[in-house]
Protein backbone atom coordinates (compact mmCIF):
# COMPACT_ATOMS: atom_id res chain seq x y z
CA UNK A 1 0.00 0.00 0.00
CA UNK A 2 1.34 3.42 -0.94
CA UNK A 3 2.29 5.91 1.74
CA UNK A 4 0.09 8.94 2.24
CA UNK A 5 1.69 12.37 2.31
CA UNK A 6 0.01 15.23 4.09
CA UNK A 7 1.52 17.67 1.61
CA UNK A 8 -0.17 16.02 -1.41
CA UNK A 9 -0.38 18.48 -4.32
CA UNK A 10 0.69 21.40 -2.13
CA UNK A 11 2.85 24.10 -3.72
CA UNK A 12 6.55 24.07 -2.86
CA UNK A 13 7.58 26.70 -0.32
CA UNK A 14 10.89 28.53 -0.78
CA UNK A 15 12.37 26.91 2.36
CA UNK A 16 11.54 23.44 0.99
CA UNK A 17 13.20 24.24 -2.32
CA UNK A 18 16.28 25.51 -0.48
CA UNK A 19 16.40 22.30 1.58
CA UNK A 20 16.03 20.19 -1.58
CA UNK A 21 19.04 21.97 -3.13
CA UNK A 22 21.08 21.51 0.06
CA UNK A 23 20.26 17.81 0.49
CA UNK A 24 20.93 17.05 -3.19
CA UNK A 25 24.33 18.78 -2.98
CA UNK A 26 25.17 16.66 0.08
CA UNK A 27 24.58 13.56 -2.06
CA UNK A 28 21.42 12.23 -0.40
CA UNK A 29 19.31 9.78 -2.36
CA UNK A 30 15.80 10.39 -3.66
CA UNK A 31 14.06 8.27 -1.02
CA UNK A 32 15.87 10.00 1.87
CA UNK A 33 15.17 13.47 0.48
CA UNK A 34 11.49 12.66 -0.03
CA UNK A 35 11.17 11.37 3.52
CA UNK A 36 12.97 14.41 4.97
CA UNK A 37 10.72 16.82 3.07
CA UNK A 38 7.58 14.70 3.64
CA UNK A 39 7.00 14.71 -0.10
CA UNK A 40 6.54 11.82 -2.52
CA UNK A 41 9.56 10.62 -4.46
CA UNK A 42 7.78 11.58 -7.67
CA UNK A 43 7.17 15.12 -6.42
CA UNK A 44 10.83 15.51 -5.40
CA UNK A 45 11.97 14.10 -8.75
CA UNK A 46 9.76 16.54 -10.67
CA UNK A 47 10.92 19.54 -8.63
CA UNK A 48 14.57 18.55 -9.02
CA UNK A 49 14.12 18.27 -12.78
CA UNK A 50 12.38 21.66 -12.87
CA UNK A 51 15.31 23.24 -11.01
CA UNK A 52 17.96 21.26 -12.97
CA UNK A 53 19.23 19.50 -9.83
CA UNK A 54 20.78 16.06 -10.06
CA UNK A 55 19.99 13.65 -7.25
CA UNK A 56 22.44 10.90 -6.32
CA UNK A 57 21.55 7.39 -7.39
CA UNK A 58 22.25 5.23 -4.36
CA UNK A 59 22.63 1.46 -4.61
C-alpha positions, 0 to 999 in steps of 0.5 A: 500500500502506498504511503500517504503524504500530508503535503499532497499536491501542495505548492513548494515553499521557498524553504523546501526548495532551499532544503532540496538543493542543500540535500541534493548537494550533500549527495542524499538519495531520492528516497531519503530526500522525499522522507525528509521533506515529507514529499513523494519521491515523484514530487521531489523528482519533478521539482529537481528536474524543474530546477535542474538538480541532479539527485544521487543514485544510491545502490 
